[in-house]
Structures are given as structure tokens and as C-alpha cells.
Amino acid sequence: MKGKVISFIRSNLSKLIIVALVVTIGFLLMANKNLEFSLIDYQAIPHIDLNNTLSYSGASNSFEGEARGFIVFANKKDQPKNMRQYYIIESTKNRDEQNNQIFFLEDFLVLPSLPPTSLGKTVLLEKSRSGEAVALEDENGNQFYLDTNSKEISMKDATGDITRLITSNSEYKEFMWKFLKNQK
């Protein structure tokens, strides 16, 4: 019996080595896919808690709360690959000379392996109201549009490029999964 096993191994050694290599390669490929999945899952976690608690009160003609959002470019090719940018828009009870509500905008950048870095706060002033939309503008000419019904926030920068804010952790995760998978 022992002789038959040794004889079988000697006559089929190259085939056994090939089978062992194929099985090893299969395990390594599965491990690589698991690591890739884990990396994308980790990268799909926002760096700040995203939410939108801005609510409009018609009685006081003002907003309360804040919106924390991730900036998504309309043209996916312009979306930065190794940088994340977030905005926090905070309402205040303060008014300007024209009795328009004042908001604060804080801009955050996140580079790989670094914590979120605030670029500072700027003032947003209410510029116009049209139906359900309120337009805010900063000193650089960037305009933010708040929809009072859907609570969606979009932005048009001074160059005319349009972006929107993702203010939901689950929507961010879904966006990042698609975005990171398409980078490969």
C-alpha cells in the first residue's frame, strides 16, 4: 500500500504541484478581493457626520439648524480622487442691514491619512428667494441654493461649475462605493 502511494506521487508529482499552485492562487485572489472590499468600505465612511437639520419657518421667515455635507461635482471627472471636501452651513439668528438672515459656511478638506482641516468660516448672506428656493452667497460669489421642501442643497461657484452636497451618511457611502469602484 505504501509503495502504491509513493509510486502514485512520483508519477503525478507535476500534476499535484500544479493543483497545489492553483488552489494557493485561488486563496490569494480571494484574500486580495477581501482586502479591496475592506479598503473601499473604510473609504466609504465620511470624515464628518453628515446631516441636514436646516428647517425653514415661514412664520419667522428664517432657517434654523445646520447642514453638513460632502461636495459632489456635477461632472464626475472633476471629482478629486485623493481629496474629500465638506461644507458645514450654519444658520444664525442674526440679520444684515436688509433684514436678510446671515449664515456661516465652514470649509473642510481631507487629504489621505490626515484628519479634516478647516479652511475657516465665511459669511453667507441671503441674496434672493424664489418659490421654494433660497439663494445664499459668500464674498467670493459662490452661490448656495437651499430647497425649503426637499432640503437639497446645491452650489454654483464663481466659475459657474455646479456641485451639490450629500447630507446623508448612507447616500455618501453609496456614492463612494460607485466612485471608488470606477477608479479602477
C-alpha positions as MATLAB code, in Angstrom:
seq = 'MKGKVISFIRSNLSKLIIVALVVTIGFLLMANKNLEFSLIDYQAIPHIDLNNTLSYSGASNSFEGEARGFIVFANKKDQPKNMRQYYIIESTKNRDEQNNQIFFLEDFLVLPSLPPTSLGKTVLLEKSRSGEAVALEDENGNQFYLDTNSKEISMKDATGDITRLITSNSEYKEFMWKFLKNQK';
ca = [
       0.000    0.000    0.000;
       2.770    2.381    0.980;
       4.588    1.584   -2.229;
       1.498    2.344   -4.335;
       1.145    5.789   -2.706;
       4.815    6.617   -3.288;
       4.564    5.360   -6.860;
       1.418    7.447   -7.453;
       3.084   10.591   -6.039;
       6.227   10.070   -8.158;
       4.259    9.568  -11.378;
       1.866   12.507  -10.728;
       4.199   14.944   -8.892;
       3.989   17.692  -11.529;
       0.170   17.434  -11.605;
      -0.020   17.612   -7.793;
       2.241   20.692   -7.736;
       0.055   22.397  -10.372;
      -3.127   21.644   -8.380;
      -1.499   22.965   -5.184;
      -0.419   26.155   -7.001;
      -3.896   26.697   -8.483;
      -5.506   26.281   -5.050;
      -2.962   28.676   -3.486;
      -3.531   31.277   -6.220;
      -7.308   30.968   -5.697;
      -6.943   31.640   -1.969;
      -4.631   34.611   -2.626;
      -7.086   36.116   -5.132;
      -9.941   35.765   -2.627;
      -7.817   37.377    0.084;
      -6.989   40.254   -2.298;
     -10.691   40.792   -3.095;
     -11.495   40.804    0.636;
      -8.799   43.431    1.251;
     -10.096   45.522   -1.654;
     -13.642   45.286   -0.267;
     -12.421   46.287    3.207;
     -10.482   49.272    1.829;
     -13.465   50.566   -0.180;
     -15.751   50.011    2.802;
     -13.341   52.003    5.017;
     -13.026   54.810    2.457;
     -16.837   54.973    2.159;
     -17.122   56.271    5.741;
     -17.448   60.079    5.812;
     -14.882   62.028    7.834;
     -17.563   64.145    9.499;
     -21.100   63.194   10.448;
     -23.297   64.196    7.512;
     -26.782   65.528    8.189;
     -29.181   68.300    7.332;
     -31.190   69.786   10.176;
     -31.905   73.056    8.368;
     -35.591   73.791    8.657;
     -37.462   76.760    7.323;
     -40.103   78.582    9.323;
     -42.441   80.711    7.230;
     -43.740   82.483   10.339;
     -40.324   83.883   11.245;
     -39.114   83.837    7.618;
     -35.875   82.157    8.691;
     -33.926   78.911    8.871;
     -32.772   77.068   11.967;
     -30.191   74.294   12.243;
     -27.242   73.306   10.100;
     -26.295   71.216    7.087;
     -23.144   69.097    6.991;
     -22.395   67.840    3.517;
     -19.862   66.262    1.206;
     -19.266   68.139   -2.052;
     -20.138   66.196   -5.213;
     -19.227   67.708   -8.568;
     -21.770   67.555  -11.404;
     -19.003   66.387  -13.750;
     -17.696   63.143  -12.208;
     -14.346   63.602  -13.994;
     -13.727   66.729  -11.892;
     -14.312   64.882   -8.594;
     -10.965   64.826   -6.707;
      -9.577   61.305   -6.364;
      -7.390   61.766   -3.271;
      -9.152   64.591   -1.506;
     -12.517   64.957    0.201;
     -14.190   68.313    0.742;
     -17.023   69.029    3.150;
     -19.119   72.100    3.933;
     -20.946   72.957    7.115;
     -23.630   75.601    6.682;
     -24.915   77.012    9.970;
     -27.917   79.278   10.334;
     -27.827   82.181   12.786;
     -30.482   84.400   14.250;
     -28.527   87.441   13.025;
     -29.735   89.642   10.186;
     -27.946   92.090    7.895;
     -28.982   95.685    7.113;
     -31.592   94.481    4.576;
     -33.050   92.140    7.234;
     -31.721   89.034    5.418;
     -30.652   86.086    7.526;
     -26.910   85.503    7.983;
     -25.354   82.024    7.701;
     -21.832   80.737    8.318;
     -20.023   78.395    5.943;
     -17.094   76.296    7.146;
     -14.992   74.537    4.525;
     -13.152   71.292    5.411;
     -10.519   69.472    3.343;
      -9.366   65.924    3.999;
      -6.210   64.599    2.380;
      -5.133   60.944    2.608;
      -4.003   59.942    6.110;
      -4.741   63.400    7.567;
      -7.646   64.490    9.749;
     -10.198   67.011    8.434;
      -8.684   70.501    8.240;
     -10.884   73.571    8.460;
     -10.115   76.296    5.957;
     -12.048   78.727    8.122;
     -15.512   80.193    8.288;
     -17.047   82.632    5.863;
     -20.329   84.516    5.952;
     -23.197   83.565    3.649;
     -25.807   86.214    3.016;
     -29.285   85.591    1.709;
     -29.483   87.030   -1.809;
     -32.908   86.003   -3.085;
     -35.973   83.843   -2.611;
     -37.874   82.234   -5.428;
     -40.717   79.909   -4.521;
     -39.174   77.022   -2.606;
     -35.545   78.066   -3.170;
     -33.397   80.418   -1.128;
     -30.126   81.642   -2.632;
     -27.160   82.406   -0.376;
     -23.879   83.966   -1.492;
     -20.405   84.294    0.021;
     -17.898   87.097   -0.545;
     -16.287   85.173   -3.447;
     -19.509   84.979   -5.449;
     -20.205   81.310   -4.708;
     -23.948   80.725   -4.549;
     -25.747   78.124   -2.463;
     -29.336   77.131   -3.159;
     -31.433   75.730   -0.334;
     -34.673   73.981   -1.273;
     -37.095   74.506    1.622;
     -39.175   71.406    0.752;
     -36.662   68.727   -0.240;
     -33.856   70.191    1.916;
     -31.498   69.602   -1.018;
     -28.517   71.951   -1.249;
     -26.716   72.769   -4.470;
     -23.971   75.225   -5.221;
     -22.687   77.197   -8.178;
     -19.164   78.525   -7.735;
     -17.831   81.760   -9.209;
     -16.660   79.903  -12.358;
     -20.164   78.538  -12.992;
     -19.398   74.935  -12.011;
     -22.313   73.267  -10.251;
     -21.974   70.948   -7.272;
     -24.320   69.525   -4.695;
     -23.988   68.478   -1.086;
     -24.590   64.947    0.088;
     -26.005   65.345    3.579;
     -26.726   61.692    4.351;
     -24.174   59.119    5.539;
     -25.917   56.340    3.577;
     -26.026   58.386    0.353;
     -22.325   59.208    0.839;
     -21.493   55.528    1.257;
     -23.415   54.627   -1.909;
     -21.713   57.437   -3.875;
     -18.226   56.476   -2.657;
     -18.732   52.781   -3.467;
     -19.565   53.672   -7.068;
     -16.884   56.368   -7.281;
     -14.065   54.189   -5.887;
     -15.030   51.140   -7.959;
     -14.982   53.241  -11.143;
     -11.441   54.461  -10.363;
     -10.012   51.027  -11.023;
];
